Amino acid sequence: MYRIAVCDDDIQMRVFLRSAIEETKAACTVEEFSNGAELLRSEGEYDILFLDIDMPVVDGIKAAKRIRQKDRKVKIIYVTGYPDYMQRSFSVHPFSFLIKPVEKEAVIRQLKEAFLYSREEEDAVSLRLETTQGMEEIAPADLYYLEYQSRKLRLVMKHGERMIRGKISEFSERLAPYGFASPHKSFIVNLYHVKSIRGYEIRMMNGDQVPLSQKRSVEFRGLLGKYQADRL
């Protein structure tokens, strides 16, 4: 799920941007702020930030500099009516600019591009896990699924299997941001590698079959459908 913030002193612009975000149908949360000071006080962490430049109290340039001190990954999309400010903002490495008046299609286009870059970054992420063979770096994108077996988790990957100690609930929460979901109390699957669902069986891209519990069927199918739609 993407975390998005909108910071603009114009309430109509905030409403407009929220509407554009909602039109993408992406799984996300949206928080609104009327100036840079409010944004900084929130101490929130975001994937995408729509940021006005000319605002009272703390402007968008100063706010972005403070944010960049602790967050190098957030994609800052400046929304401004003053093109001359663009050069001043280069030091905070913005993702893009939208010049007011803004068309909704332009906002949606920038959002989809930001989503694409975010997914590519997720694919490059690796988890440091202690397996029975020692500490290893494992990319979530390489995982097909995890299965709980006798107080251990079996990791089925593109290039073999590993065993790690841990609770399935802990890893379900840890892997959720990377597109994983739990169709059964003993399994966590990578939604990207789901090939099909037939009845209460999930067929993975590697040919394995994972059980889908009747109790979790509706929720899991909904998560899978949402995930696939977001990747279009």
Buried (B, 14 or more C-beta within 10 A) or exposed (E): EBBBBBBBBBEEBBEBBBEBBEEBEBEBEBBBBBBBBBBBEEEBEBBBBBBBBEBEEBBBBBBBEBBBEEBEEBBBBBBBBEEEBBEEBEEBEBBBBBEEEBEEEEBBBBBEBBBEBBBEEBBEEEBEBEBEEEEBEBBBBBBBBBBBEEEBBBBBBEEEEBEBEBEBEEBBEBBBBBBBBBBBEBBBBBBBBBEEBEEEEBBBEEEBEBBBBEEBBEEBBEBBEBBEEBEE
